[in-house]
Amino acid sequence: MLINNAVIKHYLKNVMFINGTAYAGKSTTAKMLSDKYELIHCEENYNCVPDGILTPEKYPNLYYTHNIKDWQEFINRTPEVYAKWIFGNIQELIEFEITYLISISKSQKVIVDTNIPVDILREIADYNQVAIMLSPQSMSVEHFFDRDDKNFFKEKIMQSENPEKTMANFRNCIAKIHSKDVYNEFANSGFFTIIRESITTDTKDETVLILAKHFGLTN
């Protein structure tokens, strides 16, 4: 069954999407906006997949972690394999994410730290519902492990036989999914875009005000 994108767009009218690269401030900004304007907040990688639906045949990428031998296998994949898995996950999650967002946004505004690709967002959301937040590849890679939610992977890397080699490989994985091509696709998407230029200057409050105006949360 196919659903007209115009129908999906109608039912997503209460949803605001933030997409972009790592360490651009997406999660922090979405949380601040949700607190200030009483929005439902769907954080990065929020659980929108119902139990019992995933199968390895239909959703091989989402099902991957059900079959891995251990987390060492996960963190030691090549950058090419890791990137293919990441982008495969993004594609497999689209239908789950869209239907979940429709179900929770009927009577309240929602802000989501999303991975829905920009070509899909163009079809299901208006310009003022989407914001792209970017950081340079060097920042995305260098500061990937600065966030508390990445401690799990950092611990697994430190438990490997050769932590230095494993860390270098995993950073290459992160660089692969934040390549120049990926950055340019976001930057040239036509959506409202904010670029994080520095980690030393605190621009959180300013960014929140800019995005609140863009999303129509303020006059």
C-alpha positions in Angstrom: 0.0 0.0 0.0 1.3 3.4 -0.9 0.2 6.6 0.9 0.2 10.0 -0.9 3.0 12.2 0.6 0.5 15.0 0.7 -1.6 13.0 3.2 1.5 12.3 5.3 2.4 15.9 5.2 -1.0 16.9 6.5 -0.7 14.6 9.5 2.8 15.8 10.3 1.9 19.5 10.4 2.6 19.6 14.2 6.1 18.2 13.8 9.4 20.2 13.6 12.4 18.3 12.3 16.1 18.9 13.1 18.6 17.0 11.0 22.3 17.4 10.2 25.8 16.3 11.3 27.2 15.1 14.7 28.2 17.7 17.2 26.3 20.5 15.6 24.0 21.0 18.6 20.9 19.2 17.4 20.1 17.3 20.6 20.8 20.2 22.9 18.8 22.7 20.8 15.9 20.3 20.5 15.8 19.8 24.2 16.0 23.5 25.0 13.2 24.2 22.5 11.0 21.5 24.0 11.5 22.8 27.5 10.9 26.4 26.6 7.8 25.9 24.4 6.4 22.7 26.0 6.9 20.5 22.9 7.1 16.7 22.9 10.8 15.9 22.4 11.9 12.9 20.4 15.6 12.6 21.0 18.2 11.1 18.6 17.7 7.4 18.1 14.4 7.4 20.0 12.6 4.1 20.1 9.9 4.1 17.4 10.1 0.5 16.4 7.4 -1.7 18.0 8.4 -5.0 19.5 8.0 -8.1 17.3 8.1 -6.4 13.9 11.8 -6.6 13.0 12.9 -9.6 10.9 16.4 -10.1 9.4 14.9 -10.5 6.0 12.9 -7.3 5.9 15.1 -5.1 8.1 18.6 -6.5 7.9 20.3 -3.3 9.2 17.9 -2.7 12.1 18.2 -6.4 13.0 22.0 -6.4 12.9 22.6 -5.9 16.7 20.4 -8.9 17.4 22.9 -11.2 15.6 26.3 -9.8 16.5 28.7 -12.0 18.4 29.8 -9.1 20.7 30.3 -5.4 20.7 33.9 -5.8 19.5 32.6 -7.0 16.2 30.4 -3.9 16.1 33.2 -1.4 16.7 35.8 -3.1 14.5 33.9 -3.0 11.2 35.6 -1.2 8.3 34.4 2.4 7.6 32.8 1.2 4.4 30.8 -1.5 6.2 29.9 0.8 9.0 28.7 3.6 6.7 26.6 1.1 4.7 25.0 -0.1 7.9 24.3 3.4 9.2 22.6 4.6 6.0 20.8 1.3 5.7 19.4 1.9 9.2 18.2 5.4 8.2 16.3 4.0 5.2 14.7 1.2 7.2 13.6 3.6 10.0 11.7 6.0 7.8 8.4 4.3 7.9 8.6 3.6 11.6 9.5 7.2 12.4 6.9 8.8 10.2 4.0 6.6 11.6 5.2 7.2 15.1 5.4 10.9 14.7 1.9 11.0 13.2 0.5 9.1 16.2 2.0 11.4 18.9 1.5 14.8 17.1 -2.3 14.8 16.7 -2.9 17.4 19.4 0.5 18.6 20.4 3.6 20.0 18.7 6.6 17.7 18.5 10.3 18.4 17.9 12.4 15.6 16.7 16.2 15.0 16.3 15.7 13.1 13.1 17.7 11.1 10.5 14.9 11.2 7.9 16.8 12.1 4.7 16.3 15.6 3.2 14.8 14.2 0.0 12.0 12.7 2.0 11.6 15.7 4.2 11.0 17.9 1.1 8.0 15.7 0.4 6.4 15.5 3.9 7.2 18.8 5.5 7.1 22.6 4.8 10.2 24.7 4.8 9.4 26.2 8.3 9.2 22.7 9.7 12.8 21.7 9.0 16.1 22.9 10.2 19.6 21.6 9.3 22.4 22.0 11.8 25.9 21.3 10.6 29.4 21.2 12.0 32.7 20.7 10.1 33.8 17.0 9.6 36.8 17.7 11.8 34.6 18.8 14.7 32.2 15.9 14.2 35.0 13.4 14.4 37.3 15.0 17.0 34.5 15.6 19.5 32.2 12.6 18.8 33.1 11.0 22.2 32.8 14.2 24.2 29.1 13.5 24.7 27.9 11.3 27.6 25.7 9.2 25.3 28.8 8.0 23.5 30.5 6.6 26.7 29.2 3.1 26.0 31.1 2.9 22.7 34.2 4.5 24.2 34.2 1.9 26.9 34.0 -0.9 24.4 36.8 0.5 22.4 39.0 0.8 25.5 38.2 -2.9 26.2 39.5 -4.0 22.8 42.9 -5.8 22.3 44.3 -2.7 20.7 42.4 0.3 21.9 44.5 2.8 19.9 44.0 1.0 16.7 40.3 0.4 17.4 39.7 4.0 18.2 41.5 5.2 15.0 39.3 2.8 13.0 36.1 3.9 14.7 37.0 7.6 14.1 37.4 6.7 10.5 33.9 5.2 10.6 32.6 8.5 12.0 34.5 10.4 9.3 33.0 8.2 6.6 29.4 9.0 7.6 30.3 12.7 7.8 32.0 12.9 4.5 32.1 16.0 2.3 29.4 14.5 0.1 27.1 14.0 3.1 27.8 17.5 4.4 27.1 19.0 1.0 23.8 17.2 0.6 22.7 18.8 3.8 24.2 22.2 3.0 22.6 22.2 -0.5 19.2 20.8 0.7 17.4 24.2 0.4 16.3 24.0 4.0 17.1 26.6 6.7 20.6 25.9 7.9 22.8 26.8 10.9 26.5 26.0 10.9 28.4 25.6 14.1 31.8 27.2 13.7 33.3 27.0 17.2 33.1 24.9 20.3 34.4 27.6 22.5 31.7 30.2 21.9 28.4 29.4 23.6 25.7 30.2 21.1 23.0 27.8 22.5 20.6 30.6 23.6 21.0 32.5 20.3 20.4 29.3 18.3 17.2 28.5 20.2 15.9 32.0 19.5 16.7 31.7 15.8 15.1 28.3 15.5 12.1 29.3 17.5 11.4 32.1 15.0 12.0 29.8 12.1 9.6 27.2 13.4 7.0 29.8 14.1 7.1 29.3 17.9 7.5 33.1 18.4 6.2 36.1 16.6 
